[in-house]
């Protein structure tokens, strides 16, 4: 088993910087805990070669075209240690900067909501939401989940409730977070511009959920709207959005410094 990933945008979240350098330590801990198979924790640029015959060993080497920025990694480790020592209070900030026409941006978002509602119906979140009938505020009506988009192009908070009878999101009057949590068993709150960037392929859902989204739910952790959004907008389900995101990142990397 190879431990990979952690390619999130750093570090606009209360969790501190996301680090990729923990993989060797995590693999070593996993190997100490069991002896059924071998765990590997490669670092960026490390290549694992898995032989065809099980009796042969996995070998590792380093590709020449990937190099780690050691100075940045050291700074991130220092920042991470400082965060763990004193997390403090961190306000979430949007990851995206989408200077776009307000009316057009709202059209893009509202045009997506019917599809989001239909896709949500087939997730663990949607199935659990359809099966419950009472919540903190008493008997539930058809609205079982809420999507709260902060700081739209006009600076307002937009609130959309998921109606289980139509599998659609409908705009409702925006409330405070505490009232929303008491009314809806499931909720997600993110920045309007981040959701717009997600729909345009400028951000991936892992980036937004990992750094600029807050959710609440009942049931298991896997029943959260976070996991529902992973299933709906993940690259396995929306390769078109992932392709746009990778193209955007590749263009930014290869562009001359003066044009970035």
N, C-alpha and C positions, 0 to 999 in steps of 0.2 A: 504494500500500500504506500502510495506517495502522497504526502501532504502538500497541497498546492493552493494557490489562491491569494486572497487578501489584496486584490488589486483595486481597492477603493480610493476615492479621492481623499487626501488628508487635509487637515484634521478638523473639519467644521462640525464637530459633534462633542457632546459632554464626555465621551468615552476616552478622549485623548487620541494621539496619533495611531492610525492603523499601521502595524509593522509587519513586514514580511520576514524579518530575521529570526522569528521564534520557531520556525519550522524544524531546524535540527534539534533544538531542545525538546520540542513537543514529540518528535519521533523517538528520541532517546527515552523519554518518559514512557511512551507507549510500549517500547520494547522491554522496558523493565517490568511492566505490568502484565505482560503475556508473552508466550513463546510459540504461539500457533503460527504466526507469520511474521515477516520482517517489515517494519515501517521505515520509510525514508523521508527525510525532510530537506529537499533540495532548496538551495538559494537561487536567486535569479541568475540565469546563464548556465547553471549546472545541468548536465545532460545525463540521464539514466538510460542505460542500455539493458533491456530485459532479454535474456537469452531464450531460445526456443525450447531448450531442455530444462526442466525444473531443477535438475541436479547442478546446473551451472550457476555461478554467482552473478548477481546484478553488478555491473560496473558503472563507474561515474567518472565523468570528465567535464571540463569547462569549455563552452564555446567561446570563440574569440570576439564575437560581435556583440556580446552583452557584458557590460562592466557596471559594477556597483559604485555609486557615488558615496564613498566612505565618509566624506565630510558631512553630507546631508544625513546619512544614516546615524552618525554620532550625535548630531543635533537633535534628531528625532528621538533617539534613545534617552537623551538628557531631558527633553520635553516630556517624554512618557513617564520617566521616573518622577519628575516634578509633579505631574498630574496625579500619579498614584499616591504621592505623599500628601498632597493637598488638592483634592478635586475642585473644591469651591463650587460656585454657581456659574454655569455657563449657559448663555442664551443661544438658542439655535439660530443660525443665519442661513439664508438661501445660498445654494451652490451655484445657481445659474444667474446670469444677467441677460434678460431677454427684453431689450428695448424694442417693443413692438406695439403696433396699433391696438388700442384697448378693445375696440369692437371686434377686430379680426381675431385677437387672442381668445376672447370669450367664445367666439364661434368655433374655434378649433377645439376648445375644451368641452363645450356642450355637445358638439358633434360626436365626441368620443364616449360620452357617458352612457348612451344606450348599449354600446358594445361592452363596456366595462360591466354594466349591470347584468347582461346576459352571461358573460364569462364568470362573474362572481357566483352565479346560481349553482354552478357545478363544482365549486370548491368546498373544502371542509367548512370554511367560514359560512358560506351561503347555506349549506345543508343544515348546519347547527342553527343558524338564524331562523330558518323556516320552521324548525321543530320546536322552538320555545314560544311561550304564550304570555309569560309574566316576567316583569323585570322590576327594578327598584321603584319605578314610578307607578307600578300596578299592572293592569292588563295591557298588553302590547297591542297596538294597531298594526297596520301593514308596514310601517317604517321600522326597520330593524338595524340598520347601519347608517353611518353618516360619514361623509367626506367633507372636511373643512379645508378650504384653500385660503391661506393667508396672503395678504398684500397683493391683491390683483393689480392690474394696471392703474386702477384708480385709488389704490391703497386700502381697499375694503377687504373684509373677510366674506367669502362666499361659502354657503353651506348647502350641501346636497344630500338628501335622504334617499336611501335605497328602499324601494317599495317592493315587497316580496310578491305582491299580487300581479305586478306588471314586469318585474325584473328590470326596472328602469330607475335611474336616479332623477329625482325631481328637486328643483331648487326650493328651499324653505327659508324662513326668516332666520338670520344668523343670531345665535345666542352666545352666551359665555361658555367657556369650556366645561365648567362644573355642571351647568345645566344640561349640556349636550351629553356628558358622561352619565348623568342620571336618567336621561331619556332613551339613549340608544345603547344596546348591549355591545355594539361593535363600533369603533370609530377610528378614523385616521385623520391626522392634521399635518399638512405640509404646506410649503409655499407655492403659491399659484405659478410663479415663474419656473419653479423646479418641475412641476407637473407638466407645464407647457414644454419645457426642454426635453422631458422624458418622451412626450408624444412626438416631438420633432427629431428624436434620435440624437440629441446633443448630450443627454445624460442617460445612464442606465439605471434600472430600478434598484440595483444593489447600491449604487452611489447615494441615491436619495434616501432609501430606507436606512442605510448605515450612518448617515450623517445629518439629515435634516428633516426627519419625520418623527412624530410621536403618535402612539396608538394605544388603545385600550380594548379589552375583549373579555369575554367569559370563556370558560372551558380550558382546553389545553393550550400551550404555547403555539402549537401548529394550527390552532383555530383562529389565530390572529389575522387581521387584515394584511399585516406585513407578508405573511406566507402566501396569502391569496394573491397579493400583487406580484410576488415573485413568480407564481405560477402563470399569471396573466400576461406579465410584461417581460418575463425572463427571455433570454436569447433562444432557448429551446422552443418557446412559443411564438416569439416575435423576432425572428432572425433579421427582418427588414430593419427594425429599429437598431438592433445591435450593429448591423452593417453600416448604417449611417453614423453611429457613434464612433466606430473604429475609423471610418473615413475622416471624420472630423478631427479625431486625435492624431491620426497620421499626418493630416495636412498641417496641424499646429506644430508637430515635431519637425517637419521638413521645411517649414516656412522660414525665410530669413529673419533674424532677430529683429530687424527694423520694422517688420510687418506684423509681428505678434501682438 
